[in-house]
């Protein structure tokens, strides 16, 4: 699962025993969705698209945290996955709201 959080399917360096910072951002491409929606919303003066972009940006940051939690679990540095479930529910809420904003934004075009 963690492998597909990056833009190119790969695993975090920590799982390979590499201490250097990852070159890939493990945000499930939500950072890219954020950028496209925000730029489009600004270009077309569409606050709904900008809001959708902001929400995907927040979702991406949570995916990055979720990746860290899962890696910690795999490496046995933490044994509790309760926070992972909570993050998934928060991601679901953010993305539901993002898609609603996009739907409303498309209506304004």
Gaussian input, Z-matrix of N, CA and C with variables (Angstrom, degrees):
# hf/3-21g

backbone

0 1
 N
 C     1     B1
 C     2     B2     1     A1
 N     3     B3     2     A2     1     D1
 C     4     B4     3     A3     2     D2
 C     5     B5     4     A4     3     D3
 N     6     B6     5     A5     4     D4
 C     7     B7     6     A6     5     D5
 C     8     B8     7     A7     6     D6
 N     9     B9     8     A8     7     D7
 C    10    B10     9     A9     8     D8
 C    11    B11    10    A10     9     D9
 N    12    B12    11    A11    10    D10
 C    13    B13    12    A12    11    D11
 C    14    B14    13    A13    12    D12
 N    15    B15    14    A14    13    D13
 C    16    B16    15    A15    14    D14
 C    17    B17    16    A16    15    D15
 N    18    B18    17    A17    16    D16
 C    19    B19    18    A18    17    D17
 C    20    B20    19    A19    18    D18
 N    21    B21    20    A20    19    D19
 C    22    B22    21    A21    20    D20
 C    23    B23    22    A22    21    D21
 N    24    B24    23    A23    22    D22
 C    25    B25    24    A24    23    D23
 C    26    B26    25    A25    24    D24
 N    27    B27    26    A26    25    D25
 C    28    B28    27    A27    26    D26
 C    29    B29    28    A28    27    D27
 N    30    B30    29    A29    28    D28
 C    31    B31    30    A30    29    D29
 C    32    B32    31    A31    30    D30
 N    33    B33    32    A32    31    D31
 C    34    B34    33    A33    32    D32
 C    35    B35    34    A34    33    D33
 N    36    B36    35    A35    34    D34
 C    37    B37    36    A36    35    D35
 C    38    B38    37    A37    36    D36
 N    39    B39    38    A38    37    D37
 C    40    B40    39    A39    38    D38
 C    41    B41    40    A40    39    D39
 N    42    B42    41    A41    40    D40
 C    43    B43    42    A42    41    D41
 C    44    B44    43    A43    42    D42
 N    45    B45    44    A44    43    D43
 C    46    B46    45    A45    44    D44
 C    47    B47    46    A46    45    D45
 N    48    B48    47    A47    46    D46
 C    49    B49    48    A48    47    D47
 C    50    B50    49    A49    48    D48
 N    51    B51    50    A50    49    D49
 C    52    B52    51    A51    50    D50
 C    53    B53    52    A52    51    D51
 N    54    B54    53    A53    52    D52
 C    55    B55    54    A54    53    D53
 C    56    B56    55    A55    54    D54
 N    57    B57    56    A56    55    D55
 C    58    B58    57    A57    56    D56
 C    59    B59    58    A58    57    D57
 N    60    B60    59    A59    58    D58
 C    61    B61    60    A60    59    D59
 C    62    B62    61    A61    60    D60
 N    63    B63    62    A62    61    D61
 C    64    B64    63    A63    62    D62
 C    65    B65    64    A64    63    D63
 N    66    B66    65    A65    64    D64
 C    67    B67    66    A66    65    D65
 C    68    B68    67    A67    66    D66
 N    69    B69    68    A68    67    D67
 C    70    B70    69    A69    68    D68
 C    71    B71    70    A70    69    D69
 N    72    B72    71    A71    70    D70
 C    73    B73    72    A72    71    D71
 C    74    B74    73    A73    72    D72
 N    75    B75    74    A74    73    D73
 C    76    B76    75    A75    74    D74
 C    77    B77    76    A76    75    D75
 N    78    B78    77    A77    76    D76
 C    79    B79    78    A78    77    D77
 C    80    B80    79    A79    78    D78
 N    81    B81    80    A80    79    D79
 C    82    B82    81    A81    80    D80
 C    83    B83    82    A82    81    D81
 N    84    B84    83    A83    82    D82
 C    85    B85    84    A84    83    D83
 C    86    B86    85    A85    84    D84
 N    87    B87    86    A86    85    D85
 C    88    B88    87    A87    86    D86
 C    89    B89    88    A88    87    D87
 N    90    B90    89    A89    88    D88
 C    91    B91    90    A90    89    D89
 C    92    B92    91    A91    90    D90
 N    93    B93    92    A92    91    D91
 C    94    B94    93    A93    92    D92
 C    95    B95    94    A94    93    D93
 N    96    B96    95    A95    94    D94
 C    97    B97    96    A96    95    D95
 C    98    B98    97    A97    96    D96
 N    99    B99    98    A98    97    D97
 C   100   B100    99    A99    98    D98
 C   101   B101   100   A100    99    D99
 N   102   B102   101   A101   100   D100
 C   103   B103   102   A102   101   D101
 C   104   B104   103   A103   102   D102
 N   105   B105   104   A104   103   D103
 C   106   B106   105   A105   104   D104
 C   107   B107   106   A106   105   D105
 N   108   B108   107   A107   106   D106
 C   109   B109   108   A108   107   D107
 C   110   B110   109   A109   108   D108
 N   111   B111   110   A110   109   D109
 C   112   B112   111   A111   110   D110
 C   113   B113   112   A112   111   D111
 N   114   B114   113   A113   112   D112
 C   115   B115   114   A114   113   D113
 C   116   B116   115   A115   114   D114
 N   117   B117   116   A116   115   D115
 C   118   B118   117   A117   116   D116
 C   119   B119   118   A118   117   D117
 N   120   B120   119   A119   118   D118
 C   121   B121   120   A120   119   D119
 C   122   B122   121   A121   120   D120
 N   123   B123   122   A122   121   D121
 C   124   B124   123   A123   122   D122
 C   125   B125   124   A124   123   D123
 N   126   B126   125   A125   124   D124
 C   127   B127   126   A126   125   D125
 C   128   B128   127   A127   126   D126
 N   129   B129   128   A128   127   D127
 C   130   B130   129   A129   128   D128
 C   131   B131   130   A130   129   D129
 N   132   B132   131   A131   130   D130
 C   133   B133   132   A132   131   D131
 C   134   B134   133   A133   132   D132
 N   135   B135   134   A134   133   D133
 C   136   B136   135   A135   134   D134
 C   137   B137   136   A136   135   D135
 N   138   B138   137   A137   136   D136
 C   139   B139   138   A138   137   D137
 C   140   B140   139   A139   138   D138
 N   141   B141   140   A140   139   D139
 C   142   B142   141   A141   140   D140
 C   143   B143   142   A142   141   D141
 N   144   B144   143   A143   142   D142
 C   145   B145   144   A144   143   D143
 C   146   B146   145   A145   144   D144
 N   147   B147   146   A146   145   D145
 C   148   B148   147   A147   146   D146
 C   149   B149   148   A148   147   D147
 N   150   B150   149   A149   148   D148
 C   151   B151   150   A150   149   D149
 C   152   B152   151   A151   150   D150
 N   153   B153   152   A152   151   D151
 C   154   B154   153   A153   152   D152
 C   155   B155   154   A154   153   D153
 N   156   B156   155   A155   154   D154
 C   157   B157   156   A156   155   D155
 C   158   B158   157   A157   156   D156
 N   159   B159   158   A158   157   D157
 C   160   B160   159   A159   158   D158
 C   161   B161   160   A160   159   D159
 N   162   B162   161   A161   160   D160
 C   163   B163   162   A162   161   D161
 C   164   B164   163   A163   162   D162
 N   165   B165   164   A164   163   D163
 C   166   B166   165   A165   164   D164
 C   167   B167   166   A166   165   D165
 N   168   B168   167   A167   166   D166
 C   169   B169   168   A168   167   D167
 C   170   B170   169   A169   168   D168
 N   171   B171   170   A170   169   D169
 C   172   B172   171   A171   170   D170
 C   173   B173   172   A172   171   D171
 N   174   B174   173   A173   172   D172
 C   175   B175   174   A174   173   D173
 C   176   B176   175   A175   174   D174
 N   177   B177   176   A176   175   D175
 C   178   B178   177   A177   176   D176
 C   179   B179   178   A178   177   D177
 N   180   B180   179   A179   178   D178
 C   181   B181   180   A180   179   D179
 C   182   B182   181   A181   180   D180
 N   183   B183   182   A182   181   D181
 C   184   B184   183   A183   182   D182
 C   185   B185   184   A184   183   D183
 N   186   B186   185   A185   184   D184
 C   187   B187   186   A186   185   D185
 C   188   B188   187   A187   186   D186
 N   189   B189   188   A188   187   D187
 C   190   B190   189   A189   188   D188
 C   191   B191   190   A190   189   D189
 N   192   B192   191   A191   190   D190
 C   193   B193   192   A192   191   D191
 C   194   B194   193   A193   192   D192
 N   195   B195   194   A194   193   D193
 C   196   B196   195   A195   194   D194
 C   197   B197   196   A196   195   D195
 N   198   B198   197   A197   196   D196
 C   199   B199   198   A198   197   D197
 C   200   B200   199   A199   198   D198
 N   201   B201   200   A200   199   D199
 C   202   B202   201   A201   200   D200
 C   203   B203   202   A202   201   D201
 N   204   B204   203   A203   202   D202
 C   205   B205   204   A204   203   D203
 C   206   B206   205   A205   204   D204
 N   207   B207   206   A206   205   D205
 C   208   B208   207   A207   206   D206
 C   209   B209   208   A208   207   D207
 N   210   B210   209   A209   208   D208
 C   211   B211   210   A210   209   D209
 C   212   B212   211   A211   210   D210
 N   213   B213   212   A212   211   D211
 C   214   B214   213   A213   212   D212
 C   215   B215   214   A214   213   D213
 N   216   B216   215   A215   214   D214
 C   217   B217   216   A216   215   D215
 C   218   B218   217   A217   216   D216
 N   219   B219   218   A218   217   D217
 C   220   B220   219   A219   218   D218
 C   221   B221   220   A220   219   D219
 N   222   B222   221   A221   220   D220
 C   223   B223   222   A222   221   D221
 C   224   B224   223   A223   222   D222
 N   225   B225   224   A224   223   D223
 C   226   B226   225   A225   224   D224
 C   227   B227   226   A226   225   D225
 N   228   B228   227   A227   226   D226
 C   229   B229   228   A228   227   D227
 C   230   B230   229   A229   228   D228
 N   231   B231   230   A230   229   D229
 C   232   B232   231   A231   230   D230
 C   233   B233   232   A232   231   D231
 N   234   B234   233   A233   232   D232
 C   235   B235   234   A234   233   D233
 C   236   B236   235   A235   234   D234
 N   237   B237   236   A236   235   D235
 C   238   B238   237   A237   236   D236
 C   239   B239   238   A238   237   D237
 N   240   B240   239   A239   238   D238
 C   241   B241   240   A240   239   D239
 C   242   B242   241   A241   240   D240
 N   243   B243   242   A242   241   D241
 C   244   B244   243   A243   242   D242
 C   245   B245   244   A244   243   D243
 N   246   B246   245   A245   244   D244
 C   247   B247   246   A246   245   D245
 C   248   B248   247   A247   246   D246
 N   249   B249   248   A248   247   D247
 C   250   B250   249   A249   248   D248
 C   251   B251   250   A250   249   D249
 N   252   B252   251   A251   250   D250
 C   253   B253   252   A252   251   D251
 C   254   B254   253   A253   252   D252
 N   255   B255   254   A254   253   D253
 C   256   B256   255   A255   254   D254
 C   257   B257   256   A256   255   D255
 N   258   B258   257   A257   256   D256
 C   259   B259   258   A258   257   D257
 C   260   B260   259   A259   258   D258
 N   261   B261   260   A260   259   D259
 C   262   B262   261   A261   260   D260
 C   263   B263   262   A262   261   D261
 N   264   B264   263   A263   262   D262
 C   265   B265   264   A264   263   D263
 C   266   B266   265   A265   264   D264
 N   267   B267   266   A266   265   D265
 C   268   B268   267   A267   266   D266
 C   269   B269   268   A268   267   D267
 N   270   B270   269   A269   268   D268
 C   271   B271   270   A270   269   D269
 C   272   B272   271   A271   270   D270
 N   273   B273   272   A272   271   D271
 C   274   B274   273   A273   272   D272
 C   275   B275   274   A274   273   D273
 N   276   B276   275   A275   274   D274
 C   277   B277   276   A276   275   D275
 C   278   B278   277   A277   276   D276
 N   279   B279   278   A278   277   D277
 C   280   B280   279   A279   278   D278
 C   281   B281   280   A280   279   D279
 N   282   B282   281   A281   280   D280
 C   283   B283   282   A282   281   D281
 C   284   B284   283   A283   282   D282
 N   285   B285   284   A284   283   D283
 C   286   B286   285   A285   284   D284
 C   287   B287   286   A286   285   D285
 N   288   B288   287   A287   286   D286
 C   289   B289   288   A288   287   D287
 C   290   B290   289   A289   288   D288
 N   291   B291   290   A290   289   D289
 C   292   B292   291   A291   290   D290
 C   293   B293   292   A292   291   D291
 N   294   B294   293   A293   292   D292
 C   295   B295   294   A294   293   D293
 C   296   B296   295   A295   294   D294
 N   297   B297   296   A296   295   D295
 C   298   B298   297   A297   296   D296
 C   299   B299   298   A298   297   D297
 N   300   B300   299   A299   298   D298
 C   301   B301   300   A300   299   D299
 C   302   B302   301   A301   300   D300
 N   303   B303   302   A302   301   D301
 C   304   B304   303   A303   302   D302
 C   305   B305   304   A304   303   D303
 N   306   B306   305   A305   304   D304
 C   307   B307   306   A306   305   D305
 C   308   B308   307   A307   306   D306
 N   309   B309   308   A308   307   D307
 C   310   B310   309   A309   308   D308
 C   311   B311   310   A310   309   D309
 N   312   B312   311   A311   310   D310
 C   313   B313   312   A312   311   D311
 C   314   B314   313   A313   312   D312
 N   315   B315   314   A314   313   D313
 C   316   B316   315   A315   314   D314
 C   317   B317   316   A316   315   D315
 N   318   B318   317   A317   316   D316
 C   319   B319   318   A318   317   D317
 C   320   B320   319   A319   318   D318
 N   321   B321   320   A320   319   D319
 C   322   B322   321   A321   320   D320
 C   323   B323   322   A322   321   D321
 N   324   B324   323   A323   322   D322
 C   325   B325   324   A324   323   D323
 C   326   B326   325   A325   324   D324

   B1=1.4496
   B2=1.5207
   B3=1.3273
   B4=1.4604
   B5=1.5289
   B6=1.3284
   B7=1.4578
   B8=1.5302
   B9=1.3215
   B10=1.4547
   B11=1.5259
   B12=1.3292
   B13=1.4602
   B14=1.5260
   B15=1.3208
   B16=1.4577
   B17=1.5122
   B18=1.3269
   B19=1.4540
   B20=1.5251
   B21=1.3173
   B22=1.4591
   B23=1.5244
   B24=1.3415
   B25=1.4670
   B26=1.5341
   B27=1.2873
   B28=1.4517
   B29=1.5215
   B30=1.2807
   B31=1.4583
   B32=1.5216
   B33=1.3142
   B34=1.4654
   B35=1.5259
   B36=1.3213
   B37=1.4691
   B38=1.5253
   B39=1.3076
   B40=1.4740
   B41=1.5211
   B42=1.3375
   B43=1.4651
   B44=1.5274
   B45=1.3141
   B46=1.4667
   B47=1.5229
   B48=1.3353
   B49=1.4555
   B50=1.5149
   B51=1.3354
   B52=1.4623
   B53=1.5261
   B54=1.3297
   B55=1.4611
   B56=1.5302
   B57=1.3267
   B58=1.4626
   B59=1.5301
   B60=1.3400
   B61=1.4646
   B62=1.5302
   B63=1.3140
   B64=1.4627
   B65=1.5184
   B66=1.3287
   B67=1.4603
   B68=1.5270
   B69=1.3134
   B70=1.4598
   B71=1.5232
   B72=1.3201
   B73=1.4635
   B74=1.5240
   B75=1.3164
   B76=1.4639
   B77=1.5280
   B78=1.3551
   B79=1.4611
   B80=1.5249
   B81=1.3237
   B82=1.4766
   B83=1.5322
   B84=1.3086
   B85=1.4730
   B86=1.5267
   B87=1.3233
   B88=1.4688
   B89=1.5235
   B90=1.3307
   B91=1.4630
   B92=1.5280
   B93=1.3236
   B94=1.4659
   B95=1.5292
   B96=1.3307
   B97=1.4627
   B98=1.5277
   B99=1.3145
   B100=1.4670
   B101=1.5245
   B102=1.3161
   B103=1.4589
   B104=1.5303
   B105=1.3324
   B106=1.4687
   B107=1.5243
   B108=1.3282
   B109=1.4642
   B110=1.5318
   B111=1.3082
   B112=1.4584
   B113=1.5289
   B114=1.3239
   B115=1.4673
   B116=1.5247
   B117=1.3381
   B118=1.4661
   B119=1.5224
   B120=1.3274
   B121=1.4601
   B122=1.5086
   B123=1.3357
   B124=1.4680
   B125=1.5241
   B126=1.3253
   B127=1.4582
   B128=1.5290
   B129=1.3416
   B130=1.4613
   B131=1.5306
   B132=1.3205
   B133=1.4725
   B134=1.5296
   B135=1.3152
   B136=1.4517
   B137=1.5331
   B138=1.3299
   B139=1.4683
   B140=1.5285
   B141=1.3267
   B142=1.4657
   B143=1.5329
   B144=1.3238
   B145=1.4603
   B146=1.5217
   B147=1.3209
   B148=1.4687
   B149=1.5249
   B150=1.3393
   B151=1.4710
   B152=1.5260
   B153=1.3302
   B154=1.4621
   B155=1.5203
   B156=1.3163
   B157=1.4535
   B158=1.5172
   B159=1.3118
   B160=1.4641
   B161=1.5274
   B162=1.3221
   B163=1.4668
   B164=1.5301
   B165=1.3381
   B166=1.4665
   B167=1.5253
   B168=1.3359
   B169=1.4551
   B170=1.5233
   B171=1.3264
   B172=1.4685
   B173=1.5305
   B174=1.3202
   B175=1.4642
   B176=1.5309
   B177=1.3245
   B178=1.4600
   B179=1.5186
   B180=1.3176
   B181=1.4641
   B182=1.5324
   B183=1.3294
   B184=1.4693
   B185=1.5299
   B186=1.3390
   B187=1.4617
   B188=1.5247
   B189=1.3262
   B190=1.4633
   B191=1.5297
   B192=1.3250
   B193=1.4726
   B194=1.5254
   B195=1.3320
   B196=1.4588
   B197=1.5311
   B198=1.3050
   B199=1.4667
   B200=1.5186
   B201=1.3380
   B202=1.4660
   B203=1.5287
   B204=1.3197
   B205=1.4681
   B206=1.5291
   B207=1.3301
   B208=1.4619
   B209=1.5291
   B210=1.3201
   B211=1.4650
   B212=1.5218
   B213=1.3356
   B214=1.4655
   B215=1.5219
   B216=1.3206
   B217=1.4627
   B218=1.5354
   B219=1.3331
   B220=1.4665
   B221=1.5273
   B222=1.3326
   B223=1.4638
   B224=1.5223
   B225=1.3286
   B226=1.4635
   B227=1.5296
   B228=1.3294
   B229=1.4623
   B230=1.5271
   B231=1.3313
   B232=1.4620
   B233=1.5174
   B234=1.3187
   B235=1.4635
   B236=1.5270
   B237=1.3222
   B238=1.4538
   B239=1.5227
   B240=1.3213
   B241=1.4619
   B242=1.5273
   B243=1.3304
   B244=1.4603
   B245=1.5297
   B246=1.3294
   B247=1.4620
   B248=1.5262
   B249=1.3388
   B250=1.4618
   B251=1.5272
   B252=1.3102
   B253=1.4636
   B254=1.5138
   B255=1.3225
   B256=1.4679
   B257=1.5251
   B258=1.3411
   B259=1.4646
   B260=1.5193
   B261=1.3397
   B262=1.4594
   B263=1.5249
   B264=1.3163
   B265=1.4687
   B266=1.5279
   B267=1.3194
   B268=1.4650
   B269=1.5369
   B270=1.3296
   B271=1.4670
   B272=1.5269
   B273=1.3246
   B274=1.4655
   B275=1.5236
   B276=1.3228
   B277=1.4628
   B278=1.5299
   B279=1.3212
   B280=1.4679
   B281=1.5232
   B282=1.3225
   B283=1.4588
   B284=1.5247
   B285=1.2991
   B286=1.4643
   B287=1.5319
   B288=1.3228
   B289=1.4638
   B290=1.5276
   B291=1.3381
   B292=1.4649
   B293=1.5256
   B294=1.3300
   B295=1.4621
   B296=1.5284
   B297=1.3077
   B298=1.4714
   B299=1.5243
   B300=1.3255
   B301=1.4691
   B302=1.5344
   B303=1.3273
   B304=1.4640
   B305=1.5211
   B306=1.3273
   B307=1.4574
   B308=1.5319
   B309=1.3258
   B310=1.4635
   B311=1.5143
   B312=1.3210
   B313=1.4572
   B314=1.5112
   B315=1.3234
   B316=1.4650
   B317=1.5191
   B318=1.3033
   B319=1.4679
   B320=1.5244
   B321=1.3307
   B322=1.4685
   B323=1.5274
   B324=1.3269
   B325=1.4697
   B326=1.5129
   A1=110.28
   A2=116.98
   A3=121.20
   A4=110.53
   A5=117.10
   A6=121.69
   A7=111.39
   A8=117.88
   A9=121.53
   A10=113.34
   A11=118.09
   A12=121.07
   A13=110.81
   A14=118.00
   A15=121.86
   A16=110.68
   A17=115.51
   A18=118.40
   A19=111.03
   A20=116.85
   A21=122.33
   A22=105.11
   A23=117.95
   A24=117.56
   A25=111.85
   A26=115.09
   A27=122.97
   A28=107.83
   A29=116.66
   A30=118.70
   A31=109.30
   A32=116.74
   A33=119.89
   A34=111.76
   A35=115.26
   A36=121.25
   A37=112.51
   A38=116.62
   A39=119.75
   A40=111.84
   A41=117.52
   A42=120.09
   A43=111.75
   A44=116.17
   A45=120.79
   A46=111.76
   A47=117.10
   A48=121.04
   A49=113.39
   A50=116.57
   A51=121.87
   A52=108.37
   A53=116.17
   A54=120.65
   A55=113.55
   A56=118.72
   A57=119.05
   A58=111.54
   A59=113.83
   A60=121.38
   A61=110.29
   A62=116.14
   A63=121.32
   A64=110.63
   A65=116.04
   A66=120.94
   A67=110.53
   A68=116.47
   A69=122.86
   A70=108.93
   A71=116.33
   A72=121.55
   A73=107.09
   A74=117.08
   A75=121.41
   A76=110.77
   A77=115.08
   A78=121.11
   A79=112.31
   A80=117.53
   A81=121.32
   A82=112.28
   A83=116.17
   A84=123.92
   A85=113.24
   A86=117.19
   A87=118.98
   A88=111.09
   A89=117.87
   A90=120.88
   A91=110.12
   A92=116.62
   A93=120.67
   A94=110.77
   A95=116.32
   A96=120.22
   A97=109.90
   A98=115.62
   A99=121.45
   A100=109.87
   A101=116.31
   A102=121.25
   A103=111.41
   A104=117.25
   A105=120.89
   A106=110.95
   A107=116.67
   A108=119.67
   A109=111.70
   A110=116.94
   A111=120.42
   A112=110.57
   A113=116.49
   A114=119.83
   A115=111.49
   A116=117.04
   A117=120.41
   A118=110.79
   A119=115.65
   A120=119.61
   A121=112.56
   A122=116.12
   A123=119.30
   A124=110.52
   A125=117.29
   A126=121.18
   A127=111.35
   A128=116.16
   A129=120.51
   A130=112.88
   A131=116.02
   A132=121.66
   A133=110.56
   A134=115.43
   A135=122.55
   A136=108.20
   A137=115.87
   A138=120.20
   A139=112.54
   A140=117.21
   A141=119.44
   A142=111.31
   A143=117.17
   A144=119.36
   A145=110.62
   A146=116.87
   A147=120.68
   A148=109.94
   A149=116.44
   A150=120.56
   A151=110.99
   A152=116.46
   A153=120.16
   A154=110.76
   A155=116.58
   A156=120.87
   A157=112.19
   A158=116.57
   A159=121.01
   A160=110.44
   A161=116.28
   A162=120.74
   A163=111.54
   A164=117.18
   A165=119.40
   A166=110.78
   A167=117.44
   A168=120.01
   A169=111.30
   A170=116.02
   A171=120.40
   A172=110.81
   A173=115.99
   A174=121.05
   A175=110.02
   A176=116.67
   A177=120.85
   A178=112.71
   A179=116.16
   A180=119.83
   A181=110.95
   A182=115.72
   A183=119.07
   A184=111.36
   A185=117.59
   A186=119.78
   A187=110.35
   A188=116.30
   A189=120.05
   A190=110.64
   A191=116.69
   A192=120.57
   A193=110.57
   A194=116.07
   A195=120.53
   A196=110.26
   A197=116.46
   A198=120.60
   A199=110.37
   A200=117.08
   A201=120.59
   A202=111.69
   A203=116.69
   A204=120.68
   A205=110.09
   A206=116.67
   A207=120.27
   A208=111.68
   A209=116.81
   A210=120.16
   A211=109.78
   A212=117.28
   A213=120.42
   A214=110.96
   A215=116.54
   A216=121.04
   A217=110.41
   A218=116.19
   A219=120.20
   A220=110.82
   A221=116.45
   A222=120.98
   A223=112.80
   A224=116.73
   A225=122.58
   A226=113.80
   A227=117.17
   A228=118.56
   A229=110.74
   A230=116.11
   A231=122.03
   A232=107.43
   A233=115.57
   A234=118.04
   A235=113.58
   A236=117.44
   A237=120.05
   A238=110.11
   A239=116.07
   A240=121.23
   A241=112.39
   A242=117.55
   A243=119.84
   A244=110.89
   A245=116.79
   A246=119.35
   A247=111.28
   A248=118.03
   A249=121.13
   A250=110.30
   A251=116.88
   A252=120.44
   A253=112.22
   A254=115.74
   A255=120.27
   A256=110.54
   A257=116.48
   A258=119.84
   A259=111.23
   A260=116.98
   A261=119.61
   A262=111.84
   A263=116.37
   A264=119.21
   A265=111.23
   A266=116.85
   A267=120.22
   A268=110.20
   A269=116.68
   A270=120.69
   A271=110.00
   A272=116.70
   A273=120.72
   A274=110.77
   A275=116.80
   A276=120.78
   A277=110.97
   A278=116.95
   A279=120.80
   A280=111.10
   A281=115.69
   A282=118.67
   A283=112.46
   A284=117.35
   A285=119.34
   A286=109.19
   A287=115.24
   A288=119.84
   A289=111.76
   A290=116.94
   A291=120.66
   A292=110.63
   A293=116.69
   A294=119.60
   A295=111.63
   A296=117.03
   A297=119.72
   A298=110.17
   A299=116.70
   A300=120.75
   A301=110.17
   A302=116.99
   A303=120.04
   A304=110.47
   A305=116.53
   A306=120.86
   A307=110.07
   A308=116.32
   A309=119.95
   A310=111.43
   A311=116.53
   A312=120.35
   A313=112.46
   A314=117.09
   A315=120.80
   A316=109.75
   A317=117.21
   A318=120.79
   A319=111.80
   A320=116.53
   A321=120.51
   A322=112.56
   A323=117.63
   A324=119.96
   A325=111.87
   D1=-46.67
   D2=-178.42
   D3=-60.85
   D4=-33.96
   D5=-178.04
   D6=-56.33
   D7=-35.95
   D8=-175.80
   D9=-90.95
   D10=5.69
   D11=174.68
   D12=-77.02
   D13=-20.56
   D14=178.75
   D15=-84.91
   D16=166.41
   D17=-179.90
   D18=-73.76
   D19=-30.41
   D20=171.81
   D21=-112.89
   D22=124.85
   D23=-177.91
   D24=-54.29
   D25=110.58
   D26=178.75
   D27=-154.34
   D28=170.50
   D29=177.67
   D30=-109.57
   D31=153.88
   D32=178.90
   D33=-59.72
   D34=146.68
   D35=-179.08
   D36=-53.37
   D37=-36.77
   D38=-178.04
   D39=-58.33
   D40=-33.67
   D41=179.37
   D42=-72.14
   D43=-20.28
   D44=175.79
   D45=-94.46
   D46=3.88
   D47=-179.46
   D48=76.52
   D49=19.38
   D50=-179.40
   D51=-100.61
   D52=128.44
   D53=-175.38
   D54=-84.16
   D55=-15.03
   D56=-175.85
   D57=-74.44
   D58=157.48
   D59=-177.56
   D60=-63.24
   D61=143.20
   D62=177.97
   D63=-67.04
   D64=141.52
   D65=173.97
   D66=-82.24
   D67=-25.40
   D68=-179.62
   D69=-91.56
   D70=137.90
   D71=174.92
   D72=-91.60
   D73=123.63
   D74=-176.47
   D75=-91.45
   D76=68.04
   D77=-178.90
   D78=-117.97
   D79=17.26
   D80=179.98
   D81=54.46
   D82=35.74
   D83=180.00
   D84=62.19
   D85=12.71
   D86=178.41
   D87=-68.30
   D88=-26.95
   D89=175.41
   D90=-62.88
   D91=-37.82
   D92=178.35
   D93=-70.48
   D94=-42.12
   D95=177.74
   D96=-61.06
   D97=-41.52
   D98=178.67
   D99=-58.32
   D100=-49.61
   D101=-176.94
   D102=-62.47
   D103=-46.36
   D104=-178.37
   D105=-63.72
   D106=-46.50
   D107=-178.69
   D108=-66.78
   D109=-40.61
   D110=-179.47
   D111=-64.93
   D112=-47.31
   D113=179.51
   D114=-64.02
   D115=-42.21
   D116=178.35
   D117=-64.12
   D118=-43.38
   D119=179.57
   D120=-62.18
   D121=-39.95
   D122=178.32
   D123=-68.63
   D124=-41.01
   D125=-179.28
   D126=-62.22
   D127=-40.91
   D128=-177.10
   D129=-99.50
   D130=9.91
   D131=-179.21
   D132=50.80
   D133=51.44
   D134=-175.05
   D135=-119.56
   D136=100.38
   D137=-175.41
   D138=-65.61
   D139=-27.15
   D140=178.74
   D141=-66.00
   D142=-40.65
   D143=177.96
   D144=-67.60
   D145=-38.78
   D146=176.95
   D147=-62.42
   D148=-43.09
   D149=178.06
   D150=-62.74
   D151=-42.39
   D152=177.35
   D153=-59.87
   D154=-41.75
   D155=177.67
   D156=-62.86
   D157=-43.19
   D158=179.18
   D159=-61.72
   D160=-42.90
   D161=-179.91
   D162=-65.21
   D163=-39.44
   D164=176.06
   D165=-67.51
   D166=-32.37
   D167=175.07
   D168=-62.30
   D169=-43.10
   D170=177.22
   D171=-64.90
   D172=-41.26
   D173=178.80
   D174=-61.26
   D175=-43.61
   D176=179.42
   D177=-60.16
   D178=-40.77
   D179=178.05
   D180=-64.09
   D181=-36.18
   D182=176.51
   D183=-69.33
   D184=-38.30
   D185=175.89
   D186=-60.66
   D187=-37.82
   D188=178.67
   D189=-64.60
   D190=-42.47
   D191=176.55
   D192=-65.53
   D193=-41.06
   D194=178.55
   D195=-60.48
   D196=-41.56
   D197=176.97
   D198=-57.86
   D199=-44.73
   D200=178.85
   D201=-62.40
   D202=-41.35
   D203=179.26
   D204=-62.50
   D205=-44.41
   D206=-179.05
   D207=-67.52
   D208=-38.40
   D209=177.32
   D210=-65.05
   D211=-44.32
   D212=176.83
   D213=-56.75
   D214=-41.98
   D215=-179.93
   D216=-64.91
   D217=-45.67
   D218=-179.26
   D219=-62.07
   D220=-38.01
   D221=-179.18
   D222=-84.07
   D223=4.18
   D224=179.88
   D225=61.23
   D226=27.40
   D227=175.35
   D228=-89.98
   D229=-17.41
   D230=173.50
   D231=-142.49
   D232=144.10
   D233=-175.53
   D234=-114.67
   D235=5.08
   D236=-176.68
   D237=-111.12
   D238=122.89
   D239=178.08
   D240=-102.28
   D241=9.25
   D242=-178.78
   D243=-57.14
   D244=-40.96
   D245=-179.06
   D246=-64.95
   D247=-28.49
   D248=178.51
   D249=-63.62
   D250=-44.62
   D251=178.06
   D252=-62.69
   D253=-41.31
   D254=178.72
   D255=-63.98
   D256=-40.48
   D257=178.84
   D258=-64.95
   D259=-41.01
   D260=178.71
   D261=-61.46
   D262=-39.26
   D263=177.32
   D264=-66.45
   D265=-38.72
   D266=178.43
   D267=-67.81
   D268=-39.86
   D269=176.86
   D270=-61.49
   D271=-43.96
   D272=179.75
   D273=-59.61
   D274=-42.95
   D275=179.15
   D276=-64.65
   D277=-46.73
   D278=179.84
   D279=-59.81
   D280=-43.67
   D281=-176.64
   D282=-73.75
   D283=-32.18
   D284=173.80
   D285=-60.88
   D286=-46.81
   D287=179.08
   D288=-64.95
   D289=-36.14
   D290=178.16
   D291=-63.81
   D292=-45.73
   D293=-179.37
   D294=-67.45
   D295=-33.00
   D296=174.50
   D297=-64.14
   D298=-43.10
   D299=178.77
   D300=-63.22
   D301=-41.24
   D302=178.34
   D303=-62.93
   D304=-44.40
   D305=178.86
   D306=-57.57
   D307=-45.30
   D308=178.39
   D309=-67.10
   D310=-36.19
   D311=179.00
   D312=-66.37
   D313=-38.31
   D314=178.64
   D315=-63.92
   D316=-37.07
   D317=178.41
   D318=-61.99
   D319=-28.77
   D320=-177.80
   D321=-81.51
   D322=-15.54
   D323=-176.71
   D324=-71.71

